[in-house]
Amino acid sequence: MWVELLQAQLTDVFRLGLVLALIYTMFRTRAATGMWVPLAAGIAFIAVSIPVTAASPVAAPLWMQVATGVVVNTIFVAVALGVCSVISRSRGT
């Protein structure tokens, strides 16, 4: 059940879009709010809001969906920040 839930959340386009919007917002407001607290709050918010409001393709308890969501969101954020870092270094900024 854990693997199926992880695969379902990794291929969720809505989750990926929300994480990309989180990254975009973090970069726009970084000077005023910092970087890590908004990312942590956004990761938790997305991890909780999706299982509570949408039906999951895998039947799993809510705590397991939220825990897996935190892991998946953290993976997405880490990859997005890595890509942004590579892009900014290649531009020389």
SEBA-857048 format. One record per residue: x, y, z of N, C-alpha, C in turn; residue in three letters; residue number from 0. Coordinates in Angstrom, 2 decimals, decimal comma. Each point is the difference from the previous one (the first is absolute). Layout:
N
<atom n_u="X" n_v="Y" n_w="Z" ca_u="X" ca_v="Y" ca_w="Z" c_u="X" c_v="Y" c_w="Z" res="Ala" n="NUM"/>
...
END
This chain:
93
<atom n_u="0,82" n_v="-1,18" n_w="0,00" ca_u="-0,82" ca_v="1,18" ca_w="0,00" c_u="0,87" c_v="1,26" c_w="0,00" res="Met" n="0"/>
<atom n_u="1,11" n_v="-0,02" n_w="0,72" ca_u="0,88" ca_v="1,16" ca_w="0,10" c_u="0,60" c_v="0,36" c_w="-1,36" res="Trp" n="1"/>
<atom n_u="0,41" n_v="-0,99" n_w="-0,75" ca_u="0,63" ca_v="0,25" ca_w="-1,31" c_u="-1,03" c_v="0,54" c_w="-0,99" res="Val" n="2"/>
<atom n_u="-1,20" n_v="-0,56" n_w="0,00" ca_u="-1,04" ca_v="0,47" ca_w="-0,90" c_u="-0,38" c_v="1,45" c_w="0,32" res="Glu" n="3"/>
<atom n_u="-0,07" n_v="0,33" n_w="1,28" ca_u="-0,32" ca_v="1,36" ca_w="0,41" c_u="1,11" c_v="0,96" c_w="-0,41" res="Leu" n="4"/>
<atom n_u="1,24" n_v="-0,41" n_w="0,16" ca_u="1,13" ca_v="0,84" ca_w="-0,41" c_u="-0,01" c_v="0,22" c_w="-1,51" res="Leu" n="5"/>
<atom n_u="-0,25" n_v="-1,04" n_w="-0,76" ca_u="-0,06" ca_v="0,15" ca_w="-1,46" c_u="-1,16" c_v="0,88" c_w="-0,43" res="Gln" n="6"/>
<atom n_u="-1,13" n_v="-0,13" n_w="0,65" ca_u="-1,17" ca_v="0,81" ca_w="-0,34" c_u="0,27" c_v="1,48" c_w="0,28" res="Ala" n="7"/>
<atom n_u="0,66" n_v="0,29" n_w="1,10" ca_u="0,27" ca_v="1,39" ca_w="0,34" c_u="1,14" c_v="0,57" c_w="-0,83" res="Gln" n="8"/>
<atom n_u="0,95" n_v="-0,81" n_w="-0,39" ca_u="1,09" ca_v="0,49" ca_w="-0,86" c_u="-0,49" c_v="0,35" c_w="-1,39" res="Leu" n="9"/>
<atom n_u="-1,07" n_v="-0,62" n_w="-0,45" ca_u="-0,51" ca_v="0,28" ca_w="-1,34" c_u="-1,20" c_v="0,94" c_w="0,02" res="Thr" n="10"/>
<atom n_u="-0,28" n_v="0,61" n_w="1,14" ca_u="-1,12" ca_v="0,93" ca_w="0,13" c_u="0,41" c_v="1,36" c_w="-0,57" res="Asp" n="11"/>
<atom n_u="-0,59" n_v="0,38" n_w="-1,11" ca_u="0,34" ca_v="1,25" ca_w="-0,68" c_u="-0,44" c_v="1,21" c_w="0,83" res="Val" n="12"/>
<atom n_u="-1,12" n_v="-0,12" n_w="0,67" ca_u="-0,50" ca_v="1,10" ca_w="0,84" c_u="0,98" c_v="0,30" c_w="1,13" res="Phe" n="13"/>
<atom n_u="0,54" n_v="-1,04" n_w="0,63" ca_u="0,99" ca_v="0,17" ca_w="1,07" c_u="1,25" c_v="0,67" c_w="-0,54" res="Arg" n="14"/>
<atom n_u="0,45" n_v="-0,43" n_w="-1,16" ca_u="1,20" ca_v="0,59" ca_w="-0,60" c_u="-0,23" c_v="1,48" c_w="-0,32" res="Leu" n="15"/>
<atom n_u="-1,18" n_v="0,32" n_w="-0,51" ca_u="-0,31" ca_v="1,40" ca_w="-0,29" c_u="-0,01" c_v="0,86" c_w="1,26" res="Gly" n="16"/>
<atom n_u="-0,57" n_v="-0,53" n_w="1,08" ca_u="-0,01" ca_v="0,75" ca_w="1,25" c_u="1,41" c_v="0,20" c_w="0,55" res="Leu" n="17"/>
<atom n_u="0,84" n_v="-1,00" n_w="-0,12" ca_u="1,38" ca_v="0,14" ca_w="0,48" c_u="0,76" c_v="1,02" c_w="-0,85" res="Val" n="18"/>
<atom n_u="-0,19" n_v="-0,02" n_w="-1,30" ca_u="0,65" ca_v="0,99" ca_w="-0,85" c_u="-0,49" c_v="1,42" c_w="0,31" res="Leu" n="19"/>
<atom n_u="-1,29" n_v="0,14" n_w="0,28" ca_u="-0,51" ca_v="1,31" ca_w="0,42" c_u="0,58" c_v="0,41" c_w="1,35" res="Ala" n="20"/>
<atom n_u="0,21" n_v="-0,95" n_w="0,88" ca_u="0,64" ca_v="0,28" ca_w="1,29" c_u="1,43" c_v="0,50" c_w="-0,20" res="Leu" n="21"/>
<atom n_u="0,74" n_v="-0,65" n_w="-0,88" ca_u="1,38" ca_v="0,42" ca_w="-0,27" c_u="0,02" c_v="1,40" c_w="-0,60" res="Ile" n="22"/>
<atom n_u="-0,88" n_v="0,27" n_w="-0,95" ca_u="-0,08" ca_v="1,31" ca_w="-0,63" c_u="-0,31" c_v="1,08" c_w="1,05" res="Tyr" n="23"/>
<atom n_u="-0,98" n_v="-0,27" n_w="0,85" ca_u="-0,37" ca_v="0,96" ca_w="1,04" c_u="1,14" c_v="0,21" c_w="0,99" res="Thr" n="24"/>
<atom n_u="0,71" n_v="-1,07" n_w="0,34" ca_u="1,12" ca_v="0,11" ca_w="0,92" c_u="1,08" c_v="0,92" c_w="-0,57" res="Met" n="25"/>
<atom n_u="0,31" n_v="-0,15" n_w="-1,28" ca_u="1,01" ca_v="0,86" ca_w="-0,60" c_u="-0,46" c_v="1,45" c_w="-0,06" res="Phe" n="26"/>
<atom n_u="-1,28" n_v="0,23" n_w="-0,23" ca_u="-0,52" ca_v="1,37" ca_w="-0,08" c_u="-0,02" c_v="0,70" c_w="1,36" res="Arg" n="27"/>
<atom n_u="-0,21" n_v="-0,75" n_w="1,08" ca_u="-0,13" ca_v="0,59" ca_w="1,33" c_u="1,18" c_v="-0,32" c_w="0,93" res="Thr" n="28"/>
<atom n_u="1,08" n_v="-0,49" n_w="-0,57" ca_u="1,14" ca_v="-0,44" ca_w="0,81" c_u="0,59" c_v="1,12" c_w="0,85" res="Arg" n="29"/>
<atom n_u="0,05" n_v="1,21" n_w="-0,51" ca_u="0,59" ca_v="1,11" ca_w="0,76" c_u="-0,82" c_v="0,34" c_w="1,24" res="Ala" n="30"/>
<atom n_u="-1,29" n_v="-0,13" n_w="-0,07" ca_u="-0,86" ca_v="0,38" ca_w="1,12" c_u="-0,24" c_v="-1,15" c_w="0,98" res="Ala" n="31"/>
<atom n_u="-0,11" n_v="-1,23" n_w="-0,50" ca_u="-0,41" ca_v="-1,12" ca_w="0,86" c_u="1,08" c_v="-1,04" c_w="0,23" res="Thr" n="32"/>
<atom n_u="1,10" n_v="0,09" n_w="-0,71" ca_u="1,01" ca_v="-1,04" ca_w="0,12" c_u="-0,27" c_v="-1,13" c_w="-0,98" res="Gly" n="33"/>
<atom n_u="0,69" n_v="-1,10" n_w="0,21" ca_u="-0,11" ca_v="-1,09" ca_w="-0,96" c_u="-0,55" c_v="-1,28" c_w="0,62" res="Met" n="34"/>
<atom n_u="0,49" n_v="-0,40" n_w="1,14" ca_u="-0,28" ca_v="-1,34" ca_w="0,51" c_u="-1,35" c_v="-0,12" c_w="0,70" res="Trp" n="35"/>
<atom n_u="-0,41" n_v="1,01" n_w="0,74" ca_u="-1,29" ca_v="-0,09" ca_w="0,70" c_u="-1,16" c_v="-0,03" c_w="-1,00" res="Val" n="36"/>
<atom n_u="-0,02" n_v="0,88" n_w="-1,02" ca_u="-1,10" ca_v="-0,12" ca_w="-0,98" c_u="0,00" c_v="-1,33" c_w="-0,75" res="Pro" n="37"/>
<atom n_u="1,19" n_v="-0,53" n_w="-0,31" ca_u="0,04" ca_v="-1,29" ca_w="-0,68" c_u="-0,54" c_v="-1,11" c_w="0,89" res="Leu" n="38"/>
<atom n_u="0,39" n_v="-0,01" n_w="1,26" ca_u="-0,48" ca_v="-1,03" ca_w="0,92" c_u="-1,51" c_v="0,11" c_w="0,20" res="Ala" n="39"/>
<atom n_u="-0,49" n_v="1,22" n_w="0,16" ca_u="-1,44" ca_v="0,20" ca_w="0,17" c_u="-0,76" c_v="-0,41" c_w="-1,27" res="Ala" n="40"/>
<atom n_u="0,55" n_v="0,33" n_w="-1,16" ca_u="-0,65" ca_v="-0,38" ca_w="-1,26" c_u="-0,01" c_v="-1,50" c_w="-0,22" res="Gly" n="41"/>
<atom n_u="1,10" n_v="-0,65" n_w="0,33" ca_u="0,07" ca_v="-1,45" ca_w="-0,13" c_u="-1,06" c_v="-0,66" c_w="0,87" res="Ile" n="42"/>
<atom n_u="-0,11" n_v="0,45" n_w="1,24" ca_u="-1,00" ca_v="-0,57" ca_w="0,91" c_u="-1,41" c_v="0,32" c_w="-0,48" res="Ala" n="43"/>
<atom n_u="-0,23" n_v="1,23" n_w="-0,46" ca_u="-1,33" ca_v="0,39" ca_w="-0,46" c_u="-0,45" c_v="-0,85" c_w="-1,19" res="Phe" n="44"/>
<atom n_u="0,88" n_v="-0,18" n_w="-0,97" ca_u="-0,35" ca_v="-0,81" ca_w="-1,17" c_u="-0,21" c_v="-1,46" c_w="0,39" res="Ile" n="45"/>
<atom n_u="0,85" n_v="-0,50" n_w="0,91" ca_u="-0,10" ca_v="-1,40" ca_w="0,41" c_u="-1,32" c_v="-0,29" c_w="0,71" res="Ala" n="46"/>
<atom n_u="-0,53" n_v="0,99" n_w="0,72" ca_u="-1,26" ca_v="-0,21" ca_w="0,71" c_u="-1,20" c_v="0,31" c_w="-0,89" res="Val" n="47"/>
<atom n_u="0,08" n_v="1,06" n_w="-0,77" ca_u="-1,19" ca_v="0,46" ca_w="-0,74" c_u="-0,42" c_v="-0,95" c_w="-1,12" res="Ser" n="48"/>
<atom n_u="0,93" n_v="-0,63" n_w="-0,67" ca_u="-0,38" ca_v="-0,88" ca_w="-1,11" c_u="-0,76" c_v="-1,24" c_w="0,49" res="Ile" n="49"/>
<atom n_u="0,50" n_v="-0,75" n_w="0,99" ca_u="-0,79" ca_v="-1,17" ca_w="0,42" c_u="-1,33" c_v="0,34" c_w="0,67" res="Pro" n="50"/>
<atom n_u="-0,07" n_v="1,18" n_w="0,63" ca_u="-1,23" ca_v="0,37" ca_w="0,68" c_u="-1,08" c_v="0,41" c_w="-1,00" res="Val" n="51"/>
<atom n_u="0,39" n_v="0,63" n_w="-1,11" ca_u="-0,99" ca_v="0,54" ca_w="-0,94" c_u="-0,24" c_v="-0,87" c_w="-1,23" res="Thr" n="52"/>
<atom n_u="0,91" n_v="-0,89" n_w="-0,34" ca_u="-0,15" ca_v="-0,80" ca_w="-1,22" c_u="0,03" c_v="-1,48" c_w="0,33" res="Ala" n="53"/>
<atom n_u="-0,63" n_v="-0,78" n_w="-0,83" ca_u="0,01" ca_v="-1,45" ca_w="0,18" c_u="1,33" c_v="-0,57" c_w="-0,47" res="Ala" n="54"/>
<atom n_u="0,54" n_v="-0,91" n_w="0,76" ca_u="1,28" ca_v="-0,62" ca_w="-0,34" c_u="-0,25" c_v="-1,26" c_w="-0,83" res="Ser" n="55"/>
<atom n_u="0,86" n_v="-0,24" n_w="-1,00" ca_u="-0,16" ca_v="-1,24" ca_w="-0,78" c_u="0,36" c_v="-1,25" c_w="0,79" res="Pro" n="56"/>
<atom n_u="0,68" n_v="0,19" n_w="1,14" ca_u="0,41" ca_v="-1,13" ca_w="0,84" c_u="-0,71" c_v="0,14" c_w="1,35" res="Val" n="57"/>
<atom n_u="-0,64" n_v="-1,06" n_w="0,44" ca_u="-0,68" ca_v="0,02" ca_w="1,29" c_u="1,03" c_v="-0,14" c_w="1,11" res="Ala" n="58"/>
<atom n_u="0,23" n_v="1,10" n_w="0,72" ca_u="0,98" ca_v="0,01" ca_w="1,08" c_u="-0,51" c_v="0,93" c_w="1,09" res="Ala" n="59"/>
<atom n_u="0,44" n_v="-0,21" n_w="1,23" ca_u="-0,41" ca_v="0,91" ca_w="1,07" c_u="0,51" c_v="1,42" c_w="-0,25" res="Pro" n="60"/>
<atom n_u="-0,68" n_v="0,97" n_w="0,58" ca_u="0,35" ca_v="1,40" ca_w="-0,22" c_u="1,43" c_v="0,31" c_w="0,45" res="Leu" n="61"/>
<atom n_u="0,42" n_v="-0,54" n_w="1,14" ca_u="1,34" ca_v="0,29" ca_w="0,49" c_u="1,06" c_v="-0,51" c_w="-0,97" res="Trp" n="62"/>
<atom n_u="-0,26" n_v="-1,13" n_w="-0,64" ca_u="0,96" ca_v="-0,56" ca_w="-0,95" c_u="0,04" c_v="0,86" c_w="-1,27" res="Met" n="63"/>
<atom n_u="-1,14" n_v="0,49" n_w="-0,44" ca_u="-0,03" ca_v="0,87" ca_w="-1,17" c_u="0,73" c_v="1,31" c_w="0,28" res="Gln" n="64"/>
<atom n_u="-0,19" n_v="0,56" n_w="1,19" ca_u="0,67" ca_v="1,25" ca_w="0,34" c_u="1,51" c_v="-0,22" c_w="0,14" res="Val" n="65"/>
<atom n_u="0,41" n_v="-1,07" n_w="0,65" ca_u="1,42" ca_v="-0,29" ca_w="0,17" c_u="0,68" c_v="-0,22" c_w="-1,35" res="Ala" n="66"/>
<atom n_u="-0,65" n_v="-0,74" n_w="-0,87" ca_u="0,54" ca_v="-0,21" ca_w="-1,34" c_u="0,01" c_v="1,30" c_w="-0,79" res="Thr" n="67"/>
<atom n_u="-1,01" n_v="0,83" n_w="0,20" ca_u="-0,04" ca_v="1,31" ca_w="-0,66" c_u="1,14" c_v="0,89" c_w="0,42" res="Gly" n="68"/>
<atom n_u="0,36" n_v="-0,03" n_w="1,27" ca_u="1,15" ca_v="0,79" ca_w="0,47" c_u="1,28" c_v="-0,48" c_w="-0,68" res="Val" n="69"/>
<atom n_u="0,16" n_v="-1,31" n_w="-0,10" ca_u="1,20" ca_v="-0,55" ca_w="-0,65" c_u="0,04" c_v="0,39" c_w="-1,47" res="Val" n="70"/>
<atom n_u="-1,11" n_v="-0,17" n_w="-0,70" ca_u="-0,05" ca_v="0,31" ca_w="-1,43" c_u="0,20" c_v="1,50" c_w="-0,24" res="Val" n="71"/>
<atom n_u="-0,64" n_v="0,84" n_w="0,81" ca_u="0,17" ca_v="1,44" ca_w="-0,16" c_u="1,43" c_v="0,42" c_w="0,26" res="Asn" n="72"/>
<atom n_u="0,64" n_v="-0,61" n_w="0,98" ca_u="1,41" ca_v="0,30" ca_w="0,28" c_u="0,88" c_v="-0,40" c_w="-1,16" res="Thr" n="73"/>
<atom n_u="-0,29" n_v="-1,13" n_w="-0,62" ca_u="0,76" ca_v="-0,43" ca_w="-1,19" c_u="-0,18" c_v="1,01" c_w="-1,12" res="Ile" n="74"/>
<atom n_u="-1,24" n_v="0,40" n_w="-0,27" ca_u="-0,27" ca_v="0,99" ca_w="-1,05" c_u="0,70" c_v="1,32" c_w="0,27" res="Phe" n="75"/>
<atom n_u="-0,05" n_v="0,48" n_w="1,24" ca_u="0,64" ca_v="1,27" ca_w="0,34" c_u="1,51" c_v="-0,12" c_w="-0,14" res="Val" n="76"/>
<atom n_u="0,58" n_v="-1,10" n_w="0,43" ca_u="1,45" ca_v="-0,17" ca_w="-0,12" c_u="0,43" c_v="-0,02" c_w="-1,46" res="Ala" n="77"/>
<atom n_u="-0,73" n_v="-0,69" n_w="-0,84" ca_u="0,33" ca_v="-0,03" ca_w="-1,43" c_u="-0,16" c_v="1,38" c_w="-0,62" res="Val" n="78"/>
<atom n_u="-1,09" n_v="0,70" n_w="0,34" ca_u="-0,22" ca_v="1,34" ca_w="-0,56" c_u="1,06" c_v="0,98" c_w="0,45" res="Ala" n="79"/>
<atom n_u="0,40" n_v="-0,06" n_w="1,27" ca_u="1,06" ca_v="0,89" ca_w="0,47" c_u="1,34" c_v="-0,34" c_w="-0,64" res="Leu" n="80"/>
<atom n_u="0,25" n_v="-1,28" n_w="-0,23" ca_u="1,22" ca_v="-0,39" ca_w="-0,70" c_u="0,04" c_v="0,52" c_w="-1,42" res="Gly" n="81"/>
<atom n_u="-1,12" n_v="-0,11" n_w="-0,70" ca_u="-0,07" ca_v="0,52" ca_w="-1,38" c_u="0,17" c_v="1,51" c_w="-0,01" res="Val" n="82"/>
<atom n_u="-0,65" n_v="0,69" n_w="0,93" ca_u="0,15" ca_v="1,46" ca_w="0,08" c_u="1,44" c_v="0,39" c_w="0,31" res="Cys" n="83"/>
<atom n_u="0,66" n_v="-0,77" n_w="0,85" ca_u="1,40" ca_v="0,29" ca_w="0,33" c_u="0,90" c_v="-0,19" c_w="-1,21" res="Ser" n="84"/>
<atom n_u="-0,22" n_v="-1,07" n_w="-0,74" ca_u="0,80" ca_v="-0,24" ca_w="-1,21" c_u="-0,23" c_v="1,11" c_w="-1,02" res="Val" n="85"/>
<atom n_u="-1,24" n_v="0,41" n_w="-0,18" ca_u="-0,30" ca_v="1,07" ca_w="-0,96" c_u="0,64" c_v="1,31" c_w="0,42" res="Ile" n="86"/>
<atom n_u="-0,10" n_v="0,35" n_w="1,29" ca_u="0,59" ca_v="1,27" ca_w="0,44" c_u="1,53" c_v="-0,02" c_w="-0,07" res="Ser" n="87"/>
<atom n_u="0,61" n_v="-1,14" n_w="0,24" ca_u="1,46" ca_v="-0,09" ca_w="-0,12" c_u="0,45" c_v="0,05" c_w="-1,45" res="Arg" n="88"/>
<atom n_u="-0,79" n_v="-0,56" n_w="-0,89" ca_u="0,38" ca_v="0,05" ca_w="-1,41" c_u="-0,15" c_v="1,42" c_w="-0,56" res="Ser" n="89"/>
<atom n_u="-0,92" n_v="0,76" n_w="0,55" ca_u="-0,16" ca_v="1,40" ca_w="-0,41" c_u="1,04" c_v="0,90" c_w="0,64" res="Arg" n="90"/>
<atom n_u="0,60" n_v="-0,46" n_w="1,07" ca_u="1,00" ca_v="0,79" ca_w="0,68" c_u="-0,58" c_v="0,99" c_w="1,00" res="Gly" n="91"/>
<atom n_u="-1,22" n_v="-0,26" n_w="0,47" ca_u="-0,61" ca_v="0,90" ca_w="0,97" c_u="-0,05" c_v="-0,60" c_w="1,37" res="Thr" n="92"/>
END
